[in-house]
Amino acid sequence: MATGRQDANQGRQDGGIAGAFQGVRDQAQNIGDRIQDRAEDLSRRAREGYDSARDAIGHGYRQTEGMIARNPAPSVMMSFGVGFGLGILLTLLLTQQEDRSWYERHVPDSLRNLPDSIAHRVSELIHRS
């Protein structure tokens, strides 16, 4: 008879554990469903944003195309001016000369103001390495 009670108690404990696991499983399923719903909502919104941006860009492109067709000479002149300006800007940025050497930029003033013979030796050591 003692074994019957133990079996009954064991059954209640197993049912409690199984119920707890089922509760955790249900909560995880609910969380997963909510995450999936949110992901689908974000995907839909991103798709709508992409579609509206694509439509706006297409509309702007068609407007620009029409304006160029109505005014070809000013359009060519403006394109030339913008291209020429960008070319000058890039040329200035890429050909800018450095007016200071590595030694002048990285060696502290206290070392640069040493007597000339010591400064010359330090400069030689730096240039060798």
C-alpha positions as CSV (number, residue, x, y, z in Angstrom):
1,M,0.0,0.0,0.0
2,A,2.9,2.3,0.7
3,T,4.0,1.9,-2.9
4,G,0.5,3.0,-4.1
5,R,0.8,6.3,-2.3
6,Q,4.3,6.8,-3.6
7,D,3.1,6.1,-7.2
8,A,0.2,8.6,-6.7
9,N,2.5,11.2,-5.3
10,Q,5.0,10.6,-8.1
11,G,2.2,11.0,-10.7
12,R,1.2,14.4,-9.2
13,Q,4.8,15.6,-9.2
14,D,5.2,14.5,-12.8
15,G,2.0,16.1,-13.8
16,G,3.1,19.3,-12.1
17,I,6.5,19.3,-13.9
18,A,4.8,18.5,-17.2
19,G,2.3,21.3,-16.6
20,A,5.1,23.7,-15.8
21,F,7.0,22.7,-18.9
22,Q,3.8,23.1,-21.0
23,G,3.4,26.6,-19.5
24,V,6.9,27.5,-20.5
25,R,6.4,26.0,-23.9
26,D,3.2,28.1,-24.4
27,Q,4.9,31.3,-23.3
28,A,7.8,30.6,-25.6
29,Q,5.3,30.0,-28.4
30,N,3.5,33.2,-27.7
31,I,6.7,35.2,-27.6
32,G,7.8,33.6,-30.9
33,D,4.4,34.4,-32.5
34,R,4.7,38.1,-31.4
35,I,8.2,38.3,-32.7
36,Q,7.1,36.8,-36.0
37,D,4.2,39.3,-36.2
38,R,6.5,42.2,-35.5
39,A,9.0,41.0,-38.2
40,E,6.2,40.7,-40.7
41,D,5.0,44.2,-39.9
42,L,8.5,45.6,-40.2
43,S,9.0,43.8,-43.5
44,R,5.7,45.2,-44.8
45,R,6.6,48.7,-43.7
46,A,10.1,48.5,-45.3
47,R,8.5,47.2,-48.5
48,E,6.0,50.1,-48.6
49,G,8.8,52.6,-47.9
50,Y,10.9,51.1,-50.7
51,D,8.0,51.3,-53.1
52,S,7.2,54.9,-52.2
53,A,10.9,55.9,-52.5
54,R,11.2,54.1,-55.9
55,D,8.0,55.9,-57.1
56,A,9.3,59.3,-55.9
57,I,12.7,58.8,-57.6
58,G,11.0,57.7,-60.8
59,H,8.8,60.8,-60.8
60,G,11.8,63.0,-60.2
61,Y,13.7,61.3,-63.0
62,R,10.9,61.8,-65.4
63,Q,10.6,65.5,-64.4
64,T,14.3,66.0,-64.9
65,E,14.2,64.3,-68.2
66,G,11.3,66.6,-69.4
67,M,13.1,69.7,-68.2
68,I,16.3,68.7,-70.1
69,A,14.2,68.0,-73.2
70,R,12.6,71.4,-73.0
71,N,15.9,73.3,-72.2
72,P,18.8,71.4,-73.8
73,A,21.4,74.2,-74.1
74,P,21.1,75.4,-70.5
75,S,21.1,71.8,-69.3
76,V,24.4,71.1,-71.1
77,M,26.0,74.3,-69.8
78,M,24.9,73.5,-66.2
79,S,26.3,70.0,-66.5
80,F,29.5,71.3,-67.8
81,G,29.8,73.9,-65.0
82,V,29.0,71.3,-62.3
83,G,31.5,68.9,-63.7
84,F,34.2,71.5,-64.1
85,G,33.7,72.7,-60.5
86,L,33.9,69.2,-59.1
87,G,37.0,68.6,-61.2
88,I,38.7,71.7,-59.8
89,L,37.6,70.8,-56.2
90,L,39.0,67.2,-56.5
91,T,42.2,68.4,-58.1
92,L,42.8,70.8,-55.2
93,L,42.0,68.2,-52.6
94,L,44.2,65.5,-54.2
95,T,47.3,67.7,-55.1
96,Q,47.5,69.6,-51.8
97,Q,51.2,69.8,-50.9
98,E,52.4,69.2,-47.4
99,D,54.3,72.1,-46.1
100,R,55.8,70.4,-43.1
101,S,58.0,67.3,-43.0
102,W,57.4,64.3,-40.9
103,Y,60.1,65.5,-38.5
104,E,58.4,68.8,-38.0
105,R,55.0,67.3,-37.4
106,H,56.0,64.5,-35.0
107,V,59.1,65.6,-33.1
108,P,58.3,67.8,-30.1
109,D,59.5,71.4,-30.0
110,S,61.7,70.6,-27.0
111,L,63.7,68.2,-29.2
112,R,63.7,70.4,-32.3
113,N,65.2,73.3,-30.3
114,L,68.3,71.4,-29.1
115,P,71.7,72.6,-30.4
116,D,72.1,72.1,-34.1
117,S,74.6,69.2,-33.8
118,I,72.4,67.2,-31.5
119,A,69.2,68.0,-33.5
120,H,71.1,66.9,-36.7
121,R,72.1,63.6,-35.1
122,V,68.5,63.0,-33.9
123,S,67.2,63.9,-37.3
124,E,69.6,61.4,-38.9
125,L,68.6,58.6,-36.5
126,I,64.9,59.3,-37.2
127,H,65.4,59.3,-41.0
128,R,67.4,56.0,-40.9
129,S,64.6,54.1,-39.2
